[in-house]
Amino acid sequence: MRLLFVCTGNICRSPTAEAVVRRMATDAGVAHDLVLESAGTGDWHVGEAPDPRAVKAAKKRGYDLRGIRARQVRPADFEEFDVILAMTGGHMADLERMCPRGARAELRMMLAHAPKATHRDVPDPYYGDARGFETMLDLIEESARGLLADVARS
């Protein structure tokens, strides 16, 4: 299964989701069944590494964001990926506008896989302090567990 995680600039939430799911899938022995990437709805950070604060917070929990570089969602993604996961309702609206008619990718909210989450969206930690990155990780970890359980059932 091919999964694409999407946020605004592809430097905080979506690369974190990519790394978390990658590690959890590796730990569960199912990484060979998945292709994981991340992208942003905008082009502000194309080619950049993830935000150093996201890298630091992820590293504390054992996730590796090294090697991930920001890129923008492209039309081909809607054919190349099975599921595209939006971090917020705004990202979902952007993806729905970008999605070519008849594209095969299924669009989902990331937190749809976290039924106990009290948030609808994964909040953007970019303009906040370190706690925002911890909240982001908490939500992404919960959602990643649910996502991998859903993938295993399909």
Phi and psi in radians as a Rosetta constraint file:
Dihedral C 1 N 2 CA 2 C 2 CIRCULARHARMONIC -1.892 0.35
Dihedral N 2 CA 2 C 2 N 3 CIRCULARHARMONIC 2.112 0.35
Dihedral C 2 N 3 CA 3 C 3 CIRCULARHARMONIC -2.107 0.35
Dihedral N 3 CA 3 C 3 N 4 CIRCULARHARMONIC 2.345 0.35
Dihedral C 3 N 4 CA 4 C 4 CIRCULARHARMONIC -2.110 0.35
Dihedral N 4 CA 4 C 4 N 5 CIRCULARHARMONIC 2.199 0.35
Dihedral C 4 N 5 CA 5 C 5 CIRCULARHARMONIC -1.766 0.35
Dihedral N 5 CA 5 C 5 N 6 CIRCULARHARMONIC 2.312 0.35
Dihedral C 5 N 6 CA 6 C 6 CIRCULARHARMONIC -2.246 0.35
Dihedral N 6 CA 6 C 6 N 7 CIRCULARHARMONIC 2.304 0.35
Dihedral C 6 N 7 CA 7 C 7 CIRCULARHARMONIC -2.320 0.35
Dihedral N 7 CA 7 C 7 N 8 CIRCULARHARMONIC -2.734 0.35
Dihedral C 7 N 8 CA 8 C 8 CIRCULARHARMONIC -1.347 0.35
Dihedral N 8 CA 8 C 8 N 9 CIRCULARHARMONIC -1.071 0.35
Dihedral C 8 N 9 CA 9 C 9 CIRCULARHARMONIC -1.924 0.35
Dihedral N 9 CA 9 C 9 N 10 CIRCULARHARMONIC -0.070 0.35
Dihedral C 9 N 10 CA 10 C 10 CIRCULARHARMONIC 1.133 0.35
Dihedral N 10 CA 10 C 10 N 11 CIRCULARHARMONIC 0.668 0.35
Dihedral C 10 N 11 CA 11 C 11 CIRCULARHARMONIC -2.211 0.35
Dihedral N 11 CA 11 C 11 N 12 CIRCULARHARMONIC -0.140 0.35
Dihedral C 11 N 12 CA 12 C 12 CIRCULARHARMONIC -2.215 0.35
Dihedral N 12 CA 12 C 12 N 13 CIRCULARHARMONIC -1.360 0.35
Dihedral C 12 N 13 CA 13 C 13 CIRCULARHARMONIC -1.217 0.35
Dihedral N 13 CA 13 C 13 N 14 CIRCULARHARMONIC -0.900 0.35
Dihedral C 13 N 14 CA 14 C 14 CIRCULARHARMONIC -1.203 0.35
Dihedral N 14 CA 14 C 14 N 15 CIRCULARHARMONIC -0.694 0.35
Dihedral C 14 N 15 CA 15 C 15 CIRCULARHARMONIC -1.177 0.35
Dihedral N 15 CA 15 C 15 N 16 CIRCULARHARMONIC -0.540 0.35
Dihedral C 15 N 16 CA 16 C 16 CIRCULARHARMONIC -1.131 0.35
Dihedral N 16 CA 16 C 16 N 17 CIRCULARHARMONIC -0.777 0.35
Dihedral C 16 N 17 CA 17 C 17 CIRCULARHARMONIC -1.057 0.35
Dihedral N 17 CA 17 C 17 N 18 CIRCULARHARMONIC -0.751 0.35
Dihedral C 17 N 18 CA 18 C 18 CIRCULARHARMONIC -1.013 0.35
Dihedral N 18 CA 18 C 18 N 19 CIRCULARHARMONIC -0.822 0.35
Dihedral C 18 N 19 CA 19 C 19 CIRCULARHARMONIC -1.204 0.35
Dihedral N 19 CA 19 C 19 N 20 CIRCULARHARMONIC -0.698 0.35
Dihedral C 19 N 20 CA 20 C 20 CIRCULARHARMONIC -1.130 0.35
Dihedral N 20 CA 20 C 20 N 21 CIRCULARHARMONIC -0.846 0.35
Dihedral C 20 N 21 CA 21 C 21 CIRCULARHARMONIC -1.121 0.35
Dihedral N 21 CA 21 C 21 N 22 CIRCULARHARMONIC -0.682 0.35
Dihedral C 21 N 22 CA 22 C 22 CIRCULARHARMONIC -1.037 0.35
Dihedral N 22 CA 22 C 22 N 23 CIRCULARHARMONIC -0.833 0.35
Dihedral C 22 N 23 CA 23 C 23 CIRCULARHARMONIC -1.166 0.35
Dihedral N 23 CA 23 C 23 N 24 CIRCULARHARMONIC -0.753 0.35
Dihedral C 23 N 24 CA 24 C 24 CIRCULARHARMONIC -1.114 0.35
Dihedral N 24 CA 24 C 24 N 25 CIRCULARHARMONIC -0.684 0.35
Dihedral C 24 N 25 CA 25 C 25 CIRCULARHARMONIC -1.164 0.35
Dihedral N 25 CA 25 C 25 N 26 CIRCULARHARMONIC -0.681 0.35
Dihedral C 25 N 26 CA 26 C 26 CIRCULARHARMONIC -1.109 0.35
Dihedral N 26 CA 26 C 26 N 27 CIRCULARHARMONIC -0.812 0.35
Dihedral C 26 N 27 CA 27 C 27 CIRCULARHARMONIC -1.069 0.35
Dihedral N 27 CA 27 C 27 N 28 CIRCULARHARMONIC -0.582 0.35
Dihedral C 27 N 28 CA 28 C 28 CIRCULARHARMONIC -1.493 0.35
Dihedral N 28 CA 28 C 28 N 29 CIRCULARHARMONIC -0.088 0.35
Dihedral C 28 N 29 CA 29 C 29 CIRCULARHARMONIC 1.336 0.35
Dihedral N 29 CA 29 C 29 N 30 CIRCULARHARMONIC 0.383 0.35
Dihedral C 29 N 30 CA 30 C 30 CIRCULARHARMONIC -2.074 0.35
Dihedral N 30 CA 30 C 30 N 31 CIRCULARHARMONIC 0.161 0.35
Dihedral C 30 N 31 CA 31 C 31 CIRCULARHARMONIC -1.040 0.35
Dihedral N 31 CA 31 C 31 N 32 CIRCULARHARMONIC -0.564 0.35
Dihedral C 31 N 32 CA 32 C 32 CIRCULARHARMONIC -1.145 0.35
Dihedral N 32 CA 32 C 32 N 33 CIRCULARHARMONIC -0.277 0.35
Dihedral C 32 N 33 CA 33 C 33 CIRCULARHARMONIC -1.601 0.35
Dihedral N 33 CA 33 C 33 N 34 CIRCULARHARMONIC -0.039 0.35
Dihedral C 33 N 34 CA 34 C 34 CIRCULARHARMONIC -2.184 0.35
Dihedral N 34 CA 34 C 34 N 35 CIRCULARHARMONIC 2.534 0.35
Dihedral C 34 N 35 CA 35 C 35 CIRCULARHARMONIC -2.037 0.35
Dihedral N 35 CA 35 C 35 N 36 CIRCULARHARMONIC 2.144 0.35
Dihedral C 35 N 36 CA 36 C 36 CIRCULARHARMONIC -2.129 0.35
Dihedral N 36 CA 36 C 36 N 37 CIRCULARHARMONIC 2.309 0.35
Dihedral C 36 N 37 CA 37 C 37 CIRCULARHARMONIC -2.516 0.35
Dihedral N 37 CA 37 C 37 N 38 CIRCULARHARMONIC 2.980 0.35
Dihedral C 37 N 38 CA 38 C 38 CIRCULARHARMONIC -2.427 0.35
Dihedral N 38 CA 38 C 38 N 39 CIRCULARHARMONIC 2.766 0.35
Dihedral C 38 N 39 CA 39 C 39 CIRCULARHARMONIC -2.738 0.35
Dihedral N 39 CA 39 C 39 N 40 CIRCULARHARMONIC 2.934 0.35
Dihedral C 39 N 40 CA 40 C 40 CIRCULARHARMONIC -2.035 0.35
Dihedral N 40 CA 40 C 40 N 41 CIRCULARHARMONIC 2.728 0.35
Dihedral C 40 N 41 CA 41 C 41 CIRCULARHARMONIC -1.309 0.35
Dihedral N 41 CA 41 C 41 N 42 CIRCULARHARMONIC -0.404 0.35
Dihedral C 41 N 42 CA 42 C 42 CIRCULARHARMONIC -1.973 0.35
Dihedral N 42 CA 42 C 42 N 43 CIRCULARHARMONIC 2.986 0.35
Dihedral C 42 N 43 CA 43 C 43 CIRCULARHARMONIC -1.881 0.35
Dihedral N 43 CA 43 C 43 N 44 CIRCULARHARMONIC 0.223 0.35
Dihedral C 43 N 44 CA 44 C 44 CIRCULARHARMONIC -1.036 0.35
Dihedral N 44 CA 44 C 44 N 45 CIRCULARHARMONIC -0.572 0.35
Dihedral C 44 N 45 CA 45 C 45 CIRCULARHARMONIC -2.073 0.35
Dihedral N 45 CA 45 C 45 N 46 CIRCULARHARMONIC 0.269 0.35
Dihedral C 45 N 46 CA 46 C 46 CIRCULARHARMONIC -0.880 0.35
Dihedral N 46 CA 46 C 46 N 47 CIRCULARHARMONIC 2.249 0.35
Dihedral C 46 N 47 CA 47 C 47 CIRCULARHARMONIC 1.556 0.35
Dihedral N 47 CA 47 C 47 N 48 CIRCULARHARMONIC -0.187 0.35
Dihedral C 47 N 48 CA 48 C 48 CIRCULARHARMONIC -1.463 0.35
Dihedral N 48 CA 48 C 48 N 49 CIRCULARHARMONIC 2.694 0.35
Dihedral C 48 N 49 CA 49 C 49 CIRCULARHARMONIC -1.305 0.35
Dihedral N 49 CA 49 C 49 N 50 CIRCULARHARMONIC 2.832 0.35
Dihedral C 49 N 50 CA 50 C 50 CIRCULARHARMONIC -1.026 0.35
Dihedral N 50 CA 50 C 50 N 51 CIRCULARHARMONIC 2.731 0.35
Dihedral C 50 N 51 CA 51 C 51 CIRCULARHARMONIC -0.932 0.35
Dihedral N 51 CA 51 C 51 N 52 CIRCULARHARMONIC 2.313 0.35
Dihedral C 51 N 52 CA 52 C 52 CIRCULARHARMONIC -0.971 0.35
Dihedral N 52 CA 52 C 52 N 53 CIRCULARHARMONIC -0.548 0.35
Dihedral C 52 N 53 CA 53 C 53 CIRCULARHARMONIC -1.210 0.35
Dihedral N 53 CA 53 C 53 N 54 CIRCULARHARMONIC -0.631 0.35
Dihedral C 53 N 54 CA 54 C 54 CIRCULARHARMONIC -1.182 0.35
Dihedral N 54 CA 54 C 54 N 55 CIRCULARHARMONIC -0.728 0.35
Dihedral C 54 N 55 CA 55 C 55 CIRCULARHARMONIC -1.053 0.35
Dihedral N 55 CA 55 C 55 N 56 CIRCULARHARMONIC -0.795 0.35
Dihedral C 55 N 56 CA 56 C 56 CIRCULARHARMONIC -1.120 0.35
Dihedral N 56 CA 56 C 56 N 57 CIRCULARHARMONIC -0.820 0.35
Dihedral C 56 N 57 CA 57 C 57 CIRCULARHARMONIC -1.111 0.35
Dihedral N 57 CA 57 C 57 N 58 CIRCULARHARMONIC -0.742 0.35
Dihedral C 57 N 58 CA 58 C 58 CIRCULARHARMONIC -1.140 0.35
Dihedral N 58 CA 58 C 58 N 59 CIRCULARHARMONIC -0.744 0.35
Dihedral C 58 N 59 CA 59 C 59 CIRCULARHARMONIC -1.065 0.35
Dihedral N 59 CA 59 C 59 N 60 CIRCULARHARMONIC -0.662 0.35
Dihedral C 59 N 60 CA 60 C 60 CIRCULARHARMONIC -1.034 0.35
Dihedral N 60 CA 60 C 60 N 61 CIRCULARHARMONIC -0.464 0.35
Dihedral C 60 N 61 CA 61 C 61 CIRCULARHARMONIC -1.790 0.35
Dihedral N 61 CA 61 C 61 N 62 CIRCULARHARMONIC 0.099 0.35
Dihedral C 61 N 62 CA 62 C 62 CIRCULARHARMONIC 1.581 0.35
Dihedral N 62 CA 62 C 62 N 63 CIRCULARHARMONIC 0.296 0.35
Dihedral C 62 N 63 CA 63 C 63 CIRCULARHARMONIC -1.809 0.35
Dihedral N 63 CA 63 C 63 N 64 CIRCULARHARMONIC 2.486 0.35
Dihedral C 63 N 64 CA 64 C 64 CIRCULARHARMONIC -1.971 0.35
Dihedral N 64 CA 64 C 64 N 65 CIRCULARHARMONIC 1.972 0.35
Dihedral C 64 N 65 CA 65 C 65 CIRCULARHARMONIC -1.691 0.35
Dihedral N 65 CA 65 C 65 N 66 CIRCULARHARMONIC -0.022 0.35
Dihedral C 65 N 66 CA 66 C 66 CIRCULARHARMONIC -1.067 0.35
Dihedral N 66 CA 66 C 66 N 67 CIRCULARHARMONIC 2.525 0.35
Dihedral C 66 N 67 CA 67 C 67 CIRCULARHARMONIC 1.585 0.35
Dihedral N 67 CA 67 C 67 N 68 CIRCULARHARMONIC -0.279 0.35
Dihedral C 67 N 68 CA 68 C 68 CIRCULARHARMONIC -1.478 0.35
Dihedral N 68 CA 68 C 68 N 69 CIRCULARHARMONIC 2.319 0.35
Dihedral C 68 N 69 CA 69 C 69 CIRCULARHARMONIC -2.230 0.35
Dihedral N 69 CA 69 C 69 N 70 CIRCULARHARMONIC 2.430 0.35
Dihedral C 69 N 70 CA 70 C 70 CIRCULARHARMONIC -1.114 0.35
Dihedral N 70 CA 70 C 70 N 71 CIRCULARHARMONIC 2.452 0.35
Dihedral C 70 N 71 CA 71 C 71 CIRCULARHARMONIC -2.528 0.35
Dihedral N 71 CA 71 C 71 N 72 CIRCULARHARMONIC 2.853 0.35
Dihedral C 71 N 72 CA 72 C 72 CIRCULARHARMONIC -1.694 0.35
Dihedral N 72 CA 72 C 72 N 73 CIRCULARHARMONIC 2.593 0.35
Dihedral C 72 N 73 CA 73 C 73 CIRCULARHARMONIC -1.009 0.35
Dihedral N 73 CA 73 C 73 N 74 CIRCULARHARMONIC 2.405 0.35
Dihedral C 73 N 74 CA 74 C 74 CIRCULARHARMONIC -2.173 0.35
Dihedral N 74 CA 74 C 74 N 75 CIRCULARHARMONIC 2.732 0.35
Dihedral C 74 N 75 CA 75 C 75 CIRCULARHARMONIC -0.939 0.35
Dihedral N 75 CA 75 C 75 N 76 CIRCULARHARMONIC -0.640 0.35
Dihedral C 75 N 76 CA 76 C 76 CIRCULARHARMONIC -1.106 0.35
Dihedral N 76 CA 76 C 76 N 77 CIRCULARHARMONIC -0.423 0.35
Dihedral C 76 N 77 CA 77 C 77 CIRCULARHARMONIC -1.029 0.35
Dihedral N 77 CA 77 C 77 N 78 CIRCULARHARMONIC -0.557 0.35
Dihedral C 77 N 78 CA 78 C 78 CIRCULARHARMONIC -1.258 0.35
Dihedral N 78 CA 78 C 78 N 79 CIRCULARHARMONIC -0.238 0.35
Dihedral C 78 N 79 CA 79 C 79 CIRCULARHARMONIC -1.824 0.35
Dihedral N 79 CA 79 C 79 N 80 CIRCULARHARMONIC -0.556 0.35
Dihedral C 79 N 80 CA 80 C 80 CIRCULARHARMONIC -1.422 0.35
Dihedral N 80 CA 80 C 80 N 81 CIRCULARHARMONIC -0.405 0.35
Dihedral C 80 N 81 CA 81 C 81 CIRCULARHARMONIC -1.894 0.35
Dihedral N 81 CA 81 C 81 N 82 CIRCULARHARMONIC 2.570 0.35
Dihedral C 81 N 82 CA 82 C 82 CIRCULARHARMONIC -1.390 0.35
Dihedral N 82 CA 82 C 82 N 83 CIRCULARHARMONIC -0.738 0.35
Dihedral C 82 N 83 CA 83 C 83 CIRCULARHARMONIC -2.354 0.35
Dihedral N 83 CA 83 C 83 N 84 CIRCULARHARMONIC 2.324 0.35
Dihedral C 83 N 84 CA 84 C 84 CIRCULARHARMONIC -2.020 0.35
Dihedral N 84 CA 84 C 84 N 85 CIRCULARHARMONIC 2.150 0.35
Dihedral C 84 N 85 CA 85 C 85 CIRCULARHARMONIC -1.896 0.35
Dihedral N 85 CA 85 C 85 N 86 CIRCULARHARMONIC 2.071 0.35
Dihedral C 85 N 86 CA 86 C 86 CIRCULARHARMONIC -1.579 0.35
Dihedral N 86 CA 86 C 86 N 87 CIRCULARHARMONIC 2.435 0.35
Dihedral C 86 N 87 CA 87 C 87 CIRCULARHARMONIC -1.380 0.35
Dihedral N 87 CA 87 C 87 N 88 CIRCULARHARMONIC -0.458 0.35
Dihedral C 87 N 88 CA 88 C 88 CIRCULARHARMONIC -2.452 0.35
Dihedral N 88 CA 88 C 88 N 89 CIRCULARHARMONIC 2.906 0.35
Dihedral C 88 N 89 CA 89 C 89 CIRCULARHARMONIC -1.086 0.35
Dihedral N 89 CA 89 C 89 N 90 CIRCULARHARMONIC -0.587 0.35
Dihedral C 89 N 90 CA 90 C 90 CIRCULARHARMONIC -1.114 0.35
Dihedral N 90 CA 90 C 90 N 91 CIRCULARHARMONIC -0.717 0.35
Dihedral C 90 N 91 CA 91 C 91 CIRCULARHARMONIC -1.139 0.35
Dihedral N 91 CA 91 C 91 N 92 CIRCULARHARMONIC -0.672 0.35
Dihedral C 91 N 92 CA 92 C 92 CIRCULARHARMONIC -1.073 0.35
Dihedral N 92 CA 92 C 92 N 93 CIRCULARHARMONIC -0.772 0.35
Dihedral C 92 N 93 CA 93 C 93 CIRCULARHARMONIC -1.077 0.35
Dihedral N 93 CA 93 C 93 N 94 CIRCULARHARMONIC -0.727 0.35
Dihedral C 93 N 94 CA 94 C 94 CIRCULARHARMONIC -1.079 0.35
Dihedral N 94 CA 94 C 94 N 95 CIRCULARHARMONIC -0.787 0.35
Dihedral C 94 N 95 CA 95 C 95 CIRCULARHARMONIC -1.110 0.35
Dihedral N 95 CA 95 C 95 N 96 CIRCULARHARMONIC -0.700 0.35
Dihedral C 95 N 96 CA 96 C 96 CIRCULARHARMONIC -1.096 0.35
Dihedral N 96 CA 96 C 96 N 97 CIRCULARHARMONIC -0.654 0.35
Dihedral C 96 N 97 CA 97 C 97 CIRCULARHARMONIC -1.205 0.35
Dihedral N 97 CA 97 C 97 N 98 CIRCULARHARMONIC -0.664 0.35
Dihedral C 97 N 98 CA 98 C 98 CIRCULARHARMONIC -1.327 0.35
Dihedral N 98 CA 98 C 98 N 99 CIRCULARHARMONIC -0.446 0.35
Dihedral C 98 N 99 CA 99 C 99 CIRCULARHARMONIC -1.171 0.35
Dihedral N 99 CA 99 C 99 N 100 CIRCULARHARMONIC 2.106 0.35
Dihedral C 99 N 100 CA 100 C 100 CIRCULARHARMONIC -1.120 0.35
Dihedral N 100 CA 100 C 100 N 101 CIRCULARHARMONIC 2.547 0.35
Dihedral C 100 N 101 CA 101 C 101 CIRCULARHARMONIC -0.999 0.35
Dihedral N 101 CA 101 C 101 N 102 CIRCULARHARMONIC 2.305 0.35
Dihedral C 101 N 102 CA 102 C 102 CIRCULARHARMONIC 1.403 0.35
Dihedral N 102 CA 102 C 102 N 103 CIRCULARHARMONIC 0.125 0.35
Dihedral C 102 N 103 CA 103 C 103 CIRCULARHARMONIC -1.087 0.35
Dihedral N 103 CA 103 C 103 N 104 CIRCULARHARMONIC 2.650 0.35
Dihedral C 103 N 104 CA 104 C 104 CIRCULARHARMONIC -1.518 0.35
Dihedral N 104 CA 104 C 104 N 105 CIRCULARHARMONIC -0.371 0.35
Dihedral C 104 N 105 CA 105 C 105 CIRCULARHARMONIC -1.133 0.35
Dihedral N 105 CA 105 C 105 N 106 CIRCULARHARMONIC 2.459 0.35
Dihedral C 105 N 106 CA 106 C 106 CIRCULARHARMONIC -1.620 0.35
Dihedral N 106 CA 106 C 106 N 107 CIRCULARHARMONIC 2.270 0.35
Dihedral C 106 N 107 CA 107 C 107 CIRCULARHARMONIC -1.660 0.35
Dihedral N 107 CA 107 C 107 N 108 CIRCULARHARMONIC 2.272 0.35
Dihedral C 107 N 108 CA 108 C 108 CIRCULARHARMONIC -2.414 0.35
Dihedral N 108 CA 108 C 108 N 109 CIRCULARHARMONIC 2.725 0.35
Dihedral C 108 N 109 CA 109 C 109 CIRCULARHARMONIC -1.452 0.35
Dihedral N 109 CA 109 C 109 N 110 CIRCULARHARMONIC 2.374 0.35
Dihedral C 109 N 110 CA 110 C 110 CIRCULARHARMONIC -0.994 0.35
Dihedral N 110 CA 110 C 110 N 111 CIRCULARHARMONIC -0.789 0.35
Dihedral C 110 N 111 CA 111 C 111 CIRCULARHARMONIC -1.342 0.35
Dihedral N 111 CA 111 C 111 N 112 CIRCULARHARMONIC -0.024 0.35
Dihedral C 111 N 112 CA 112 C 112 CIRCULARHARMONIC -1.104 0.35
Dihedral N 112 CA 112 C 112 N 113 CIRCULARHARMONIC -0.350 0.35
Dihedral C 112 N 113 CA 113 C 113 CIRCULARHARMONIC -1.627 0.35
Dihedral N 113 CA 113 C 113 N 114 CIRCULARHARMONIC 0.111 0.35
Dihedral C 113 N 114 CA 114 C 114 CIRCULARHARMONIC -2.179 0.35
Dihedral N 114 CA 114 C 114 N 115 CIRCULARHARMONIC 1.337 0.35
Dihedral C 114 N 115 CA 115 C 115 CIRCULARHARMONIC -1.062 0.35
Dihedral N 115 CA 115 C 115 N 116 CIRCULARHARMONIC -0.402 0.35
Dihedral C 115 N 116 CA 116 C 116 CIRCULARHARMONIC -1.573 0.35
Dihedral N 116 CA 116 C 116 N 117 CIRCULARHARMONIC -0.078 0.35
Dihedral C 116 N 117 CA 117 C 117 CIRCULARHARMONIC -1.109 0.35
Dihedral N 117 CA 117 C 117 N 118 CIRCULARHARMONIC 2.443 0.35
Dihedral C 117 N 118 CA 118 C 118 CIRCULARHARMONIC -1.603 0.35
Dihedral N 118 CA 118 C 118 N 119 CIRCULARHARMONIC -0.029 0.35
Dihedral C 118 N 119 CA 119 C 119 CIRCULARHARMONIC -1.849 0.35
Dihedral N 119 CA 119 C 119 N 120 CIRCULARHARMONIC 2.665 0.35
Dihedral C 119 N 120 CA 120 C 120 CIRCULARHARMONIC -1.611 0.35
Dihedral N 120 CA 120 C 120 N 121 CIRCULARHARMONIC -0.597 0.35
Dihedral C 120 N 121 CA 121 C 121 CIRCULARHARMONIC -2.025 0.35
Dihedral N 121 CA 121 C 121 N 122 CIRCULARHARMONIC 2.672 0.35
Dihedral C 121 N 122 CA 122 C 122 CIRCULARHARMONIC -1.433 0.35
Dihedral N 122 CA 122 C 122 N 123 CIRCULARHARMONIC 1.956 0.35
Dihedral C 122 N 123 CA 123 C 123 CIRCULARHARMONIC -1.117 0.35
Dihedral N 123 CA 123 C 123 N 124 CIRCULARHARMONIC 2.567 0.35
Dihedral C 123 N 124 CA 124 C 124 CIRCULARHARMONIC -1.366 0.35
Dihedral N 124 CA 124 C 124 N 125 CIRCULARHARMONIC 2.038 0.35
Dihedral C 124 N 125 CA 125 C 125 CIRCULARHARMONIC -1.481 0.35
Dihedral N 125 CA 125 C 125 N 126 CIRCULARHARMONIC -0.082 0.35
Dihedral C 125 N 126 CA 126 C 126 CIRCULARHARMONIC -0.931 0.35
Dihedral N 126 CA 126 C 126 N 127 CIRCULARHARMONIC -0.766 0.35
Dihedral C 126 N 127 CA 127 C 127 CIRCULARHARMONIC -1.656 0.35
Dihedral N 127 CA 127 C 127 N 128 CIRCULARHARMONIC 0.100 0.35
Dihedral C 127 N 128 CA 128 C 128 CIRCULARHARMONIC -1.893 0.35
Dihedral N 128 CA 128 C 128 N 129 CIRCULARHARMONIC -2.772 0.35
Dihedral C 128 N 129 CA 129 C 129 CIRCULARHARMONIC -1.759 0.35
Dihedral N 129 CA 129 C 129 N 130 CIRCULARHARMONIC -3.002 0.35
Dihedral C 129 N 130 CA 130 C 130 CIRCULARHARMONIC -1.040 0.35
Dihedral N 130 CA 130 C 130 N 131 CIRCULARHARMONIC -0.555 0.35
Dihedral C 130 N 131 CA 131 C 131 CIRCULARHARMONIC -1.054 0.35
Dihedral N 131 CA 131 C 131 N 132 CIRCULARHARMONIC -0.600 0.35
Dihedral C 131 N 132 CA 132 C 132 CIRCULARHARMONIC -1.070 0.35
Dihedral N 132 CA 132 C 132 N 133 CIRCULARHARMONIC -0.612 0.35
Dihedral C 132 N 133 CA 133 C 133 CIRCULARHARMONIC -1.256 0.35
Dihedral N 133 CA 133 C 133 N 134 CIRCULARHARMONIC -0.561 0.35
Dihedral C 133 N 134 CA 134 C 134 CIRCULARHARMONIC -1.213 0.35
Dihedral N 134 CA 134 C 134 N 135 CIRCULARHARMONIC -0.750 0.35
Dihedral C 134 N 135 CA 135 C 135 CIRCULARHARMONIC -1.063 0.35
Dihedral N 135 CA 135 C 135 N 136 CIRCULARHARMONIC -0.781 0.35
Dihedral C 135 N 136 CA 136 C 136 CIRCULARHARMONIC -0.970 0.35
Dihedral N 136 CA 136 C 136 N 137 CIRCULARHARMONIC -0.839 0.35
Dihedral C 136 N 137 CA 137 C 137 CIRCULARHARMONIC -1.114 0.35
Dihedral N 137 CA 137 C 137 N 138 CIRCULARHARMONIC -0.730 0.35
Dihedral C 137 N 138 CA 138 C 138 CIRCULARHARMONIC -0.983 0.35
Dihedral N 138 CA 138 C 138 N 139 CIRCULARHARMONIC -0.839 0.35
Dihedral C 138 N 139 CA 139 C 139 CIRCULARHARMONIC -1.179 0.35
Dihedral N 139 CA 139 C 139 N 140 CIRCULARHARMONIC -0.730 0.35
Dihedral C 139 N 140 CA 140 C 140 CIRCULARHARMONIC -1.176 0.35
Dihedral N 140 CA 140 C 140 N 141 CIRCULARHARMONIC -0.702 0.35
Dihedral C 140 N 141 CA 141 C 141 CIRCULARHARMONIC -1.077 0.35
Dihedral N 141 CA 141 C 141 N 142 CIRCULARHARMONIC -0.809 0.35
Dihedral C 141 N 142 CA 142 C 142 CIRCULARHARMONIC -1.057 0.35
Dihedral N 142 CA 142 C 142 N 143 CIRCULARHARMONIC -0.791 0.35
Dihedral C 142 N 143 CA 143 C 143 CIRCULARHARMONIC -1.152 0.35
Dihedral N 143 CA 143 C 143 N 144 CIRCULARHARMONIC -0.682 0.35
Dihedral C 143 N 144 CA 144 C 144 CIRCULARHARMONIC -1.077 0.35
Dihedral N 144 CA 144 C 144 N 145 CIRCULARHARMONIC -0.708 0.35
Dihedral C 144 N 145 CA 145 C 145 CIRCULARHARMONIC -1.061 0.35
Dihedral N 145 CA 145 C 145 N 146 CIRCULARHARMONIC -0.794 0.35
Dihedral C 145 N 146 CA 146 C 146 CIRCULARHARMONIC -1.149 0.35
Dihedral N 146 CA 146 C 146 N 147 CIRCULARHARMONIC -0.705 0.35
Dihedral C 146 N 147 CA 147 C 147 CIRCULARHARMONIC -1.059 0.35
Dihedral N 147 CA 147 C 147 N 148 CIRCULARHARMONIC -0.835 0.35
Dihedral C 147 N 148 CA 148 C 148 CIRCULARHARMONIC -1.136 0.35
Dihedral N 148 CA 148 C 148 N 149 CIRCULARHARMONIC -0.598 0.35
Dihedral C 148 N 149 CA 149 C 149 CIRCULARHARMONIC -1.136 0.35
Dihedral N 149 CA 149 C 149 N 150 CIRCULARHARMONIC -0.725 0.35
Dihedral C 149 N 150 CA 150 C 150 CIRCULARHARMONIC -1.137 0.35
Dihedral N 150 CA 150 C 150 N 151 CIRCULARHARMONIC -0.721 0.35
Dihedral C 150 N 151 CA 151 C 151 CIRCULARHARMONIC -1.104 0.35
Dihedral N 151 CA 151 C 151 N 152 CIRCULARHARMONIC -0.726 0.35
Dihedral C 151 N 152 CA 152 C 152 CIRCULARHARMONIC -1.088 0.35
Dihedral N 152 CA 152 C 152 N 153 CIRCULARHARMONIC -0.595 0.35
Dihedral C 152 N 153 CA 153 C 153 CIRCULARHARMONIC -1.297 0.35
Dihedral N 153 CA 153 C 153 N 154 CIRCULARHARMONIC -0.403 0.35
